[in-house]
C-alpha cells in the first residue's frame, strides 16, 4: 500500500520513521526553521531522496495557472451572490488566501503519489492541505499519516469557535464611524461629482496638511486645480488611529472622506446581522468541485469557512453598504478606483449600481502585473457574472494588450493611459556603464517565503566571492529581520542592508536583482541591467515576463556570477542598444504622465 506522511515537526517524524526501512521520497513545501531541520535530518538518511520542488513547480506552472483560473471561474459562475463575492478567494489571487497555493501543492502531491510506489513525506504546516490529502488518499486506498501540528492561539480559537471576528470588526467600524461621521457631506443635487474611491495608507498623509493619493497621485491634484466637482472617499488600510488626526488637519482642494462616514447605524446593524448569518451558514457549493477529476471540495469548503469566520467578511461587506449610501448622498458622474479585481472592489461596484446604475465606474490597473496575478484573468464561464467596471484604464499599452489578449474580458473595456504612481518623465539620460558590475542591489517584495528563498540563494551564489558589494533592500511592509530569524544562513557578512532611499540605491547599483519587485523595472528604465531570480514558485512572479531585451534570468545560484560577467562582456555599442530597448519597453509598460494620459481617466 502506498503511504504519505504529512509532518511539520522533526521530533514527531523521527518517531514515525523509526523502524521504517527501504527507499522513501520527501518534498518540502515550507520555508521555516523546522522545515530546514527536517530536510537536514532526511538528507543524512541514505535511503531518502529529496524531490526538486522548484523544478516540479516550474514544469507545471503555466498549466496549473490556466487550470486554476478556469476552476475558480466555474465556481464563481455557479455560486455567485453578494456573500460569495465578499470572500477573497473568489478573485483567484494567490496572495489573498491560501487556496491557490494549497491547490498547487495538493495537485503536486497527487502527481507524486501516482508516479511511484515509494512512501512520500510531505513537509508542510498547513492543516487544510493535510486534510485534503487525507480525504483524497482515503478514496484512493493510500495510507495517510497526518502529523501536522496546528499552533493554537487565543485569536485562532476565537475565530474558530465563536463569531468574535465579526463582532470585533463591527466594534472597530462603529468606533471609526463615531470619529468620522461628521465628515459626511449633505446631500447635493447641484451637479454631478467625480468620486475617487481609494485606500488610505500612512504615506497618504505624509506631508502635514496635504493628501497624496497612493494610487491616483497627480490626478487627484489636477481635479482640485481644474475646478472639477470631486471628492475622495477611502478605506483605512493600517494604523487608522494615526491617520485620523492628519485627516482632520488636511487643507485639500478636494474633500477627503473615510467611507465609514456614509454609514448609518441601521447599515451597521444590517451588515453585522449578515455577517452573523454567513458565520452560521454551512458552506454550500453547487456542482462538481475539482480539477481534471481530482476532487477539491475539502479545500474549497475550508476556504469558505475561513472567509466567513474572519472579521474581514464584515469589513468587506460593509463596503457595499458604504457605497450604496455614498451613491444616495452624492450624485456621481463617474467613480474611479484602483482595479485589482478584489473583494472590496466588487462590493463597491454592487453598492453603487444598486443606488445609481447610471454612474460610470472606471477601474485603474495601477501597477505592474505578473503571471501570478491570476486575479486579473477571468475564467471563460464567469464573464458576464463577475462585477466589472464600465472601463479599465491601464498604465500603458503593454498591460492593455496582454489583458485584452489573455484576460477573457468584454471587448472594448480597456483604455491605455499612464502610470500615476511613477515619477519618471522619460527625459532622464541612461546610466553610464562602469568597467566592472560589482555593486549588486537586491530588491525584495511580496512575501516572507520570497525573502528566505532569496537570502539562501544569494548566500550560495555570492558568499564565497569577495568581488561583489551586495546590498539588500526589503519591502517597506516586510522587515528583513523576520526572514533572518528562520533562514538557515551560515552568516550575514555577505551583504549589507539598504539604509537610504530607492533613488539612492539605484544611483549606487551597477545591476539589480529581483524576484517579484517592480524595482527591476525601475532599474531598466534608468539603463541599469536587471536579473530575475527564478526561485521556482508555483506561479511565475516576474513583472517583465516574456521580455528579455535588457533583462536576464537565473535559476541556480551557480549561474549568477557567470550572468553578471556575461553582461560585463557585452560590447559598448550593443549594450547601449539594449539599454534603449529596455527604456522603450518600460515607457510602454509604465507610460509617463501626460495631460492626454490624465484626461483618459475622465473620458474612459
C-alpha positions as CSV (number, residue, x, y, z in Angstrom):
1,X,0.0,0.0,0.0
2,X,1.3,3.5,-0.9
3,X,2.0,5.8,2.1
4,X,2.0,9.5,2.5
5,X,3.3,11.2,5.7
6,X,2.5,14.8,6.4
7,X,4.5,16.4,9.1
8,X,5.9,19.7,10.4
9,X,7.8,18.5,13.4
10,X,11.2,16.8,13.4
11,X,10.6,15.0,16.7
12,X,7.4,13.5,15.5
13,X,8.8,12.5,12.2
14,X,11.7,10.6,13.9
15,X,9.1,8.5,15.8
16,X,7.1,7.8,12.6
17,X,10.2,6.7,10.7
18,X,11.6,4.5,13.5
19,X,11.9,1.1,12.1
20,X,10.8,2.1,8.6
21,X,13.3,0.7,6.0
22,X,13.6,1.0,2.3
23,X,13.7,4.0,0.0
24,X,11.5,7.0,0.6
25,X,10.9,10.4,-1.0
26,X,10.3,13.8,0.5
27,X,9.3,17.2,-0.6
28,X,9.5,20.4,1.5
29,X,6.6,22.8,1.0
30,X,7.5,25.3,3.7
31,X,10.3,27.8,4.3
32,X,10.7,27.9,8.1
33,X,13.2,26.7,10.7
34,X,11.5,23.4,11.4
35,X,11.3,22.6,7.7
36,X,15.0,23.2,7.3
37,X,15.7,20.9,10.3
38,X,13.6,18.1,8.8
39,X,15.4,18.4,5.5
40,X,18.8,18.3,7.1
41,X,17.8,15.2,9.0
42,X,16.4,13.4,5.9
43,X,19.5,14.3,3.8
44,X,21.6,12.2,6.2
45,X,19.5,9.1,5.5
46,X,21.0,7.2,2.6
47,X,17.5,5.8,1.6
48,X,15.8,9.2,1.4
49,X,15.5,11.2,-1.9
50,X,14.6,14.9,-1.9
51,X,12.3,15.8,-4.7
52,X,13.2,19.0,-6.6
53,X,10.3,21.3,-5.6
54,X,11.4,24.3,-7.8
55,X,11.8,22.1,-10.9
56,X,8.5,20.4,-10.3
57,X,6.7,23.7,-9.9
58,X,8.4,25.2,-13.0
59,X,7.3,22.3,-15.1
60,X,3.6,22.6,-14.3
61,X,3.4,26.3,-13.5
62,X,1.7,27.5,-16.7
63,X,-0.6,24.5,-17.0
64,X,-1.7,24.9,-13.3
65,X,-2.3,28.6,-13.7
66,X,-4.7,28.1,-16.6
67,X,-6.5,25.2,-14.8
68,X,-6.8,27.1,-11.6
69,X,-8.3,30.2,-13.3
70,X,-10.9,28.0,-15.0
71,X,-11.6,26.1,-11.8
72,X,-12.4,29.2,-9.7
73,X,-14.1,30.8,-12.7
74,X,-16.5,27.8,-12.8
75,X,-17.2,28.1,-9.0
76,X,-17.9,31.8,-9.4
77,X,-20.3,31.2,-12.3
78,X,-22.3,28.6,-10.4
79,X,-22.3,30.1,-6.9
80,X,-22.1,33.9,-7.3
81,X,-24.1,36.1,-4.9
82,X,-23.4,39.1,-2.7
83,X,-22.0,36.9,0.1
84,X,-20.0,34.9,-2.4
85,X,-18.2,37.9,-3.9
86,X,-17.3,39.0,-0.3
87,X,-14.9,36.1,0.1
88,X,-11.4,36.9,-1.1
89,X,-10.5,33.5,-2.7
90,X,-13.1,34.2,-5.4
91,X,-10.7,36.6,-7.1
92,X,-8.0,33.9,-7.6
93,X,-5.2,36.0,-6.1
94,X,-2.6,33.6,-4.6
95,X,-1.7,36.3,-2.0
96,X,-5.3,36.9,-0.9
97,X,-5.9,33.4,0.6
98,X,-4.1,30.1,0.7
99,X,-6.5,28.3,-1.6
100,X,-4.3,28.8,-4.7
101,X,-1.1,27.7,-3.0
102,X,-2.9,24.7,-1.3
103,X,-4.4,23.6,-4.6
104,X,-1.0,23.7,-6.4
105,X,0.7,21.8,-3.5
106,X,-2.1,19.2,-3.4
107,X,-2.0,18.5,-7.1
108,X,1.7,18.1,-6.8
109,X,1.3,15.6,-4.0
110,X,-1.3,13.7,-6.0
111,X,1.0,13.5,-9.1
112,X,4.0,12.3,-6.9
113,X,1.9,9.6,-5.2
114,X,0.6,8.4,-8.6
115,X,4.0,8.3,-10.2
116,X,5.8,6.0,-7.7
117,X,5.0,3.4,-5.1
118,X,7.7,4.6,-2.6
119,X,6.5,6.3,0.6
120,X,6.2,10.1,0.3
121,X,7.0,12.6,3.1
122,X,5.4,16.0,2.7
123,X,6.9,18.7,4.9
124,X,4.0,21.1,5.5
125,X,2.5,23.1,8.3
126,X,-0.8,23.6,6.5
127,X,-3.7,21.8,8.1
128,X,-6.1,22.4,5.2
129,X,-3.6,20.8,2.8
130,X,-3.2,17.9,5.1
131,X,-6.9,17.4,5.5
132,X,-7.4,17.4,1.7
133,X,-4.7,14.9,1.2
134,X,-6.3,12.7,3.8
135,X,-9.7,12.8,2.1
136,X,-8.2,12.1,-1.4
137,X,-5.9,9.3,0.0
138,X,-8.8,7.5,1.6
139,X,-10.7,7.4,-1.7
140,X,-7.6,6.1,-3.5
141,X,-6.6,3.5,-1.0
142,X,-3.4,5.4,0.1
143,X,-2.3,5.1,3.7
144,X,-2.0,8.5,5.4
145,X,-0.1,9.6,8.5
146,X,-1.2,13.1,9.3
147,X,1.3,14.6,11.9
148,X,0.8,18.2,11.1
149,X,0.6,20.1,14.4
150,X,-1.6,23.2,14.5
151,X,-0.3,26.1,16.6
152,X,-3.3,27.3,18.6
153,X,-3.6,30.9,19.8
154,X,-6.4,32.6,21.5
155,X,-7.1,34.6,18.3
156,X,-7.4,31.4,16.3
157,X,-9.6,29.8,18.9
158,X,-12.0,32.8,19.0
159,X,-12.2,32.8,15.2
160,X,-12.7,29.0,15.0
161,X,-15.3,28.6,17.7
162,X,-17.1,32.0,18.1
163,X,-18.3,34.8,15.8
164,X,-15.8,37.0,17.6
165,X,-14.1,38.1,14.4
166,X,-17.3,39.7,13.0
167,X,-18.1,41.2,16.4
168,X,-14.7,42.8,16.8
169,X,-14.9,44.1,13.2
170,X,-18.3,45.6,14.0
171,X,-16.9,47.4,17.1
172,X,-13.9,48.7,15.1
173,X,-16.2,50.1,12.4
174,X,-18.5,51.6,14.9
175,X,-15.6,53.3,16.6
176,X,-14.3,54.7,13.3
177,X,-17.8,55.8,12.4
178,X,-18.2,57.8,15.6
179,X,-14.9,59.5,14.8
180,X,-15.6,60.3,11.1
181,X,-19.4,60.7,10.7
182,X,-19.1,64.5,10.9
183,X,-17.2,64.4,7.6
184,X,-20.3,63.1,5.7
185,X,-21.4,65.8,3.3
186,X,-25.0,66.9,3.0
187,X,-27.0,65.6,0.0
188,X,-26.1,67.7,-3.0
189,X,-28.2,67.9,-6.1
190,X,-26.3,70.7,-7.7
191,X,-24.2,69.0,-10.4
192,X,-22.5,65.6,-10.6
193,X,-19.2,64.6,-8.9
194,X,-16.2,62.7,-9.9
195,X,-15.6,60.3,-7.0
196,X,-12.2,58.7,-6.4
197,X,-12.6,55.6,-4.2
198,X,-9.2,54.7,-2.8
199,X,-7.3,53.2,0.1
200,X,-5.8,55.3,2.8
201,X,-2.2,54.5,3.9
202,X,0.0,56.3,6.3
203,X,2.0,57.7,3.4
204,X,-1.2,59.3,2.1
205,X,-0.8,61.9,4.8
206,X,3.0,62.0,5.0
207,X,3.1,65.8,4.4
208,X,1.3,67.9,7.1
209,X,-1.9,69.3,5.8
210,X,-1.7,67.6,2.5
211,X,-3.2,64.4,1.0
212,X,-1.3,62.4,-1.6
213,X,-3.3,59.5,-3.1
214,X,-1.1,56.4,-3.3
215,X,-2.8,55.2,-6.4
216,X,-4.0,58.2,-8.3
217,X,-1.3,60.8,-7.4
218,X,-1.4,63.8,-9.7
219,X,-4.9,63.0,-11.0
220,X,-6.4,64.0,-7.6
221,X,-4.3,67.2,-7.5
222,X,-5.5,68.1,-11.1
223,X,-9.1,67.5,-10.2
224,X,-8.8,70.2,-7.4
225,X,-7.0,72.6,-9.7
226,X,-9.3,72.3,-12.7
227,X,-12.4,73.1,-10.6
228,X,-13.9,69.7,-11.2
229,X,-16.5,68.7,-8.6
230,X,-14.7,65.9,-7.0
231,X,-14.4,64.0,-3.7
232,X,-12.0,61.3,-2.4
233,X,-13.5,58.5,-0.3
234,X,-11.2,55.9,1.2
235,X,-10.8,52.8,3.3
236,X,-8.2,52.9,6.1
237,X,-5.6,50.2,5.5
238,X,-3.4,50.4,8.5
239,X,-2.8,52.4,11.7
240,X,-6.1,54.3,11.3
241,X,-5.7,56.0,14.7
242,X,-2.6,57.7,13.4
243,X,-4.3,58.8,10.2
244,X,-7.4,60.4,11.8
245,X,-5.5,63.5,13.3
246,X,-3.8,64.0,9.9
247,X,-7.2,63.8,8.2
248,X,-8.6,66.5,10.4
249,X,-5.6,68.7,9.6
250,X,-6.0,68.5,5.8
251,X,-6.1,71.7,3.7
252,X,-7.0,69.9,0.5
253,X,-8.8,71.4,-2.5
254,X,-10.6,68.1,-2.9
255,X,-12.6,66.8,0.1
256,X,-11.2,63.6,1.6
257,X,-13.7,61.4,3.4
258,X,-13.5,58.0,5.0
259,X,-16.1,55.7,3.6
260,X,-17.4,54.9,7.1
261,X,-18.8,58.4,7.3
262,X,-21.6,57.5,4.9
263,X,-22.9,54.6,7.1
264,X,-25.9,54.8,9.3
265,X,-26.5,52.8,12.5
266,X,-29.0,50.8,10.5
267,X,-26.4,49.9,8.0
268,X,-24.0,48.8,10.7
269,X,-26.7,46.6,12.3
270,X,-27.7,45.1,9.0
271,X,-24.1,44.4,8.0
272,X,-23.5,42.8,11.4
273,X,-26.5,40.5,11.1
274,X,-25.5,39.5,7.5
275,X,-22.0,38.6,8.8
276,X,-23.5,36.5,11.6
277,X,-25.8,34.8,9.2
278,X,-22.8,33.9,7.0
279,X,-20.9,32.6,10.0
280,X,-23.8,30.3,11.0
281,X,-24.5,29.1,7.4
282,X,-22.8,25.9,6.2
283,X,-20.7,26.0,3.1
284,X,-22.8,25.1,0.1
285,X,-21.1,24.5,-3.3
286,X,-23.1,23.7,-6.4
287,X,-21.9,21.1,-8.9
288,X,-18.5,19.3,-9.0
289,X,-15.5,20.8,-7.3
290,X,-12.3,19.6,-8.9
291,X,-9.5,19.9,-11.5
292,X,-9.1,17.1,-14.0
293,X,-11.1,14.7,-11.9
294,X,-9.3,15.4,-8.6
295,X,-11.8,16.5,-6.0
296,X,-11.0,19.7,-4.2
297,X,-14.2,20.1,-2.2
298,X,-12.4,19.9,1.2
299,X,-10.1,22.8,0.3
300,X,-12.8,25.0,-1.0
301,X,-15.1,24.3,1.9
302,X,-12.3,25.2,4.3
303,X,-11.6,28.4,2.3
304,X,-15.3,29.3,2.6
305,X,-15.3,28.7,6.3
306,X,-12.1,30.7,6.8
307,X,-13.6,33.6,4.9
308,X,-16.9,33.6,6.8
309,X,-15.3,33.3,10.2
310,X,-12.9,36.1,9.7
311,X,-13.6,39.7,10.6
312,X,-12.7,40.5,7.0
313,X,-16.0,39.2,5.9
314,X,-17.8,42.0,7.8
315,X,-15.2,44.6,6.8
316,X,-15.6,43.8,3.1
317,X,-19.4,43.6,3.2
318,X,-19.6,47.0,4.9
319,X,-18.2,48.5,1.7
320,X,-21.4,47.5,-0.1
321,X,-23.4,49.5,2.5
322,X,-21.0,52.4,2.4
323,X,-21.0,52.5,-1.4
324,X,-24.8,52.4,-1.6
325,X,-25.1,55.3,0.9
326,X,-22.4,57.2,-1.0
327,X,-24.4,56.9,-4.2
328,X,-27.6,58.0,-2.4
329,X,-25.8,61.1,-1.0
330,X,-23.6,62.4,-3.8
331,X,-24.7,62.5,-7.5
332,X,-21.9,60.8,-9.3
333,X,-21.0,61.2,-13.0
334,X,-18.2,58.7,-12.5
335,X,-16.3,56.8,-9.8
336,X,-12.6,55.9,-10.2
337,X,-11.0,53.2,-8.2
338,X,-7.8,51.1,-8.2
339,X,-8.5,47.9,-10.1
340,X,-7.2,44.5,-8.9
341,X,-10.5,42.6,-9.0
342,X,-10.5,42.4,-5.2
343,X,-13.5,41.6,-3.0
344,X,-13.9,45.2,-1.7
345,X,-14.0,46.5,-5.3
346,X,-16.8,44.1,-6.1
347,X,-18.7,45.5,-3.1
348,X,-18.1,49.0,-4.3
349,X,-19.5,48.2,-7.8
350,X,-22.6,46.4,-6.5
351,X,-23.3,49.1,-3.9
352,X,-23.1,52.0,-6.3
353,X,-25.0,50.2,-9.0
354,X,-27.8,49.3,-6.6
355,X,-28.5,53.0,-5.9
356,X,-27.1,54.8,-9.0
357,X,-27.0,52.5,-12.1
358,X,-26.2,55.4,-14.4
359,X,-22.9,56.2,-12.6
360,X,-19.9,55.2,-14.8
361,X,-17.4,53.1,-13.0
362,X,-13.8,53.2,-14.1
363,X,-11.1,50.9,-12.6
364,X,-7.4,51.7,-12.8
365,X,-4.8,49.0,-13.2
366,X,-2.2,51.0,-11.3
367,X,0.9,48.7,-11.0
368,X,2.8,46.0,-12.8
369,X,1.3,42.6,-13.2
370,X,2.8,39.1,-13.4
371,X,1.6,35.7,-14.4
372,X,1.0,35.1,-10.6
373,X,-1.6,37.9,-10.7
374,X,-4.3,35.4,-11.5
375,X,-6.9,37.9,-10.1
376,X,-6.6,39.9,-13.4
377,X,-7.7,36.9,-15.5
378,X,-11.3,35.8,-15.8
379,X,-12.4,32.2,-16.4
380,X,-14.3,31.7,-19.6
381,X,-17.5,30.9,-17.7
382,X,-17.5,33.9,-15.3
383,X,-17.6,36.6,-18.0
384,X,-20.9,38.3,-17.5
385,X,-21.2,37.2,-13.9
386,X,-18.3,38.9,-12.1
387,X,-19.0,42.5,-11.2
388,X,-16.8,44.6,-13.5
389,X,-16.5,48.4,-14.1
390,X,-17.6,50.1,-17.3
391,X,-13.9,50.7,-18.3
392,X,-10.4,49.8,-17.1
393,X,-7.6,52.2,-17.6
394,X,-4.1,50.7,-17.7
395,X,-0.6,52.1,-17.0
396,X,0.3,51.7,-20.7
397,X,-0.2,49.6,-23.9
398,X,1.9,46.6,-22.7
399,X,-0.5,45.6,-20.0
400,X,-3.6,46.7,-22.0
401,X,-2.7,44.4,-24.9
402,X,-1.9,41.4,-22.6
403,X,-5.2,41.7,-20.7
404,X,-7.2,42.1,-23.9
405,X,-5.4,39.0,-25.3
406,X,-5.4,36.8,-22.2
407,X,-8.0,38.1,-19.8
408,X,-11.3,36.9,-21.2
409,X,-12.7,40.5,-20.7
410,X,-15.5,42.0,-22.8
411,X,-14.2,43.8,-25.9
412,X,-13.5,47.5,-25.7
413,X,-13.2,47.5,-21.9
414,X,-9.5,48.7,-21.7
415,X,-8.0,52.1,-22.3
416,X,-4.3,52.9,-22.1
417,X,-3.3,55.9,-20.1
418,X,-0.2,56.4,-17.8
419,X,1.5,55.2,-14.6
420,X,0.3,57.7,-12.0
421,X,2.4,56.1,-9.2
422,X,5.7,56.6,-11.1
423,X,7.7,59.8,-11.0
424,X,9.7,59.3,-14.2
425,X,9.1,61.6,-17.1
426,X,11.1,59.7,-19.8
427,X,13.6,62.5,-20.2
428,X,16.5,61.3,-18.0
429,X,19.6,60.0,-19.6
430,X,20.5,56.3,-19.3
431,X,23.2,55.4,-16.8
432,X,26.8,55.0,-18.0
433,X,28.2,51.5,-17.5
434,X,31.4,51.1,-15.5
435,X,34.1,48.6,-16.3
436,X,33.0,46.3,-13.5
437,X,29.5,45.5,-12.3
438,X,30.3,44.7,-8.7
439,X,27.6,46.8,-6.9
440,X,24.6,44.5,-6.7
441,X,21.3,45.7,-5.4
442,X,18.6,43.1,-4.4
443,X,15.0,44.2,-4.2
444,X,12.7,42.1,-2.0
445,X,8.9,42.1,-2.1
446,X,5.7,40.0,-1.9
447,X,6.2,37.5,0.9
448,X,8.4,36.1,3.7
449,X,8.9,33.0,1.7
450,X,10.5,35.0,-1.1
451,X,12.8,36.7,1.4
452,X,14.0,33.4,2.8
453,X,14.4,31.9,-0.6
454,X,16.3,34.9,-1.9
455,X,18.7,35.0,1.1
456,X,19.5,31.4,0.8
457,X,20.0,31.8,-3.0
458,X,22.4,34.8,-2.5
459,X,24.5,33.2,0.2
460,X,25.1,30.2,-2.1
461,X,25.8,32.5,-5.1
462,X,28.0,35.3,-3.6
463,X,29.1,34.4,0.0
464,X,32.4,32.9,-1.2
465,X,33.1,35.7,-3.6
466,X,34.9,38.8,-2.4
467,X,34.5,40.8,-5.6
468,X,30.9,41.9,-5.1
469,X,29.3,44.5,-2.8
470,X,25.8,43.2,-2.1
471,X,23.0,45.5,-0.8
472,X,19.6,44.2,0.1
473,X,16.5,46.4,0.0
474,X,13.5,44.9,1.8
475,X,9.9,45.9,1.0
476,X,8.6,48.7,3.3
477,X,5.9,46.5,4.9
478,X,8.0,43.3,5.5
479,X,11.1,43.7,7.7
480,X,14.2,41.8,6.8
481,X,14.6,40.6,10.4
482,X,11.5,38.3,10.1
483,X,13.3,36.3,7.4
484,X,16.6,36.3,9.1
485,X,15.0,34.5,12.1
486,X,14.2,31.5,10.1
487,X,16.6,31.4,7.1
488,X,19.4,28.8,7.5
489,X,22.3,31.2,6.8
490,X,25.8,30.4,7.9
491,X,26.5,34.1,8.4
492,X,25.2,37.6,7.5
493,X,28.5,39.0,6.4
494,X,27.9,38.6,2.7
495,X,25.5,41.6,2.4
496,X,24.6,45.0,3.8
497,X,21.0,46.2,4.3
498,X,19.8,49.3,2.5
499,X,19.7,52.4,4.7
500,X,18.7,55.0,2.2
501,X,16.0,55.9,-0.4
502,X,15.3,53.8,-3.5
503,X,16.7,56.6,-5.7
504,X,20.0,56.5,-3.8
505,X,20.1,52.7,-4.0
506,X,19.5,52.8,-7.8
507,X,22.1,55.5,-8.2
508,X,24.6,53.3,-6.4
509,X,23.8,50.0,-8.2
510,X,25.5,48.5,-11.2
511,X,23.0,45.7,-11.5
512,X,19.6,45.0,-9.8
513,X,18.3,41.5,-8.8
514,X,14.6,40.9,-8.1
515,X,12.2,38.0,-7.7
516,X,8.9,39.9,-8.0
517,X,9.6,43.6,-7.2
518,X,8.9,46.3,-9.7
519,X,12.3,47.8,-8.7
520,X,13.7,45.6,-11.5
521,X,11.6,47.6,-13.9
522,X,12.7,50.9,-12.3
523,X,16.3,49.8,-12.9
524,X,15.7,49.0,-16.6
525,X,14.1,52.4,-17.1
526,X,17.3,54.0,-15.9
527,X,19.5,51.9,-18.1
528,X,20.6,49.5,-15.3
529,X,20.7,45.8,-16.1
530,X,18.1,43.7,-14.2
531,X,18.4,40.0,-13.4
532,X,15.3,38.0,-12.4
533,X,15.8,35.4,-9.7
534,X,13.6,32.5,-10.6
535,X,13.1,30.8,-7.2
536,X,10.8,28.1,-8.5
537,X,7.5,29.4,-7.3
538,X,4.4,27.5,-8.4
539,X,3.4,30.7,-10.4
540,X,5.8,33.0,-12.3
541,X,6.4,36.2,-10.3
542,X,8.3,38.2,-13.0
543,X,6.7,41.6,-13.8
544,X,8.6,41.6,-17.1
545,X,7.6,38.0,-18.1
546,X,8.0,37.3,-21.8
547,X,10.5,40.1,-22.4
548,X,14.3,39.7,-22.3
549,X,15.9,42.5,-24.2
550,X,17.6,44.1,-21.2
551,X,16.8,41.6,-18.6
552,X,18.4,38.3,-17.7
553,X,17.2,35.3,-15.6
554,X,18.9,32.8,-13.4
555,X,17.5,29.6,-11.8
556,X,20.5,28.4,-9.8
557,X,23.0,30.2,-7.5
558,X,25.9,29.0,-9.6
559,X,24.5,30.9,-12.6
560,X,24.5,34.4,-11.0
561,X,28.2,35.4,-11.2
562,X,28.5,34.0,-14.8
563,X,25.5,36.0,-15.8
564,X,26.9,39.2,-14.3
565,X,30.2,38.6,-16.1
566,X,28.4,38.0,-19.4
567,X,26.7,41.4,-19.1
568,X,30.0,43.0,-18.4
569,X,31.4,41.4,-21.6
570,X,28.7,42.9,-23.9
571,X,30.3,45.4,-26.3
572,X,29.5,49.0,-25.5
573,X,27.5,49.7,-28.7
574,X,25.4,46.6,-28.2
575,X,24.9,47.5,-24.5
576,X,23.6,50.9,-25.4
577,X,21.2,49.4,-27.9
578,X,19.9,47.0,-25.3
579,X,19.6,49.9,-22.8
580,X,17.4,51.8,-25.3
581,X,15.2,48.9,-25.9
582,X,14.7,48.5,-22.2
583,X,13.8,52.1,-21.7
584,X,11.3,51.9,-24.5
585,X,9.7,48.8,-23.1
586,X,9.3,50.3,-19.6
587,X,7.8,53.5,-21.2
588,X,5.2,51.4,-22.9
589,X,4.6,49.4,-19.7
590,X,4.5,52.3,-17.3
591,X,3.8,55.3,-19.6
592,X,4.9,58.7,-18.3
593,X,2.2,61.0,-17.0
594,X,1.0,63.5,-19.6
595,X,-2.1,65.8,-20.0
596,X,-3.5,63.4,-22.5
597,X,-3.0,60.4,-20.2
598,X,-4.7,62.2,-17.3
599,X,-7.7,63.2,-19.5
600,X,-8.2,59.5,-20.4
601,X,-9.4,58.8,-16.8
602,X,-12.3,61.3,-17.2
603,X,-13.1,60.2,-20.8
604,X,-13.0,56.4,-20.3
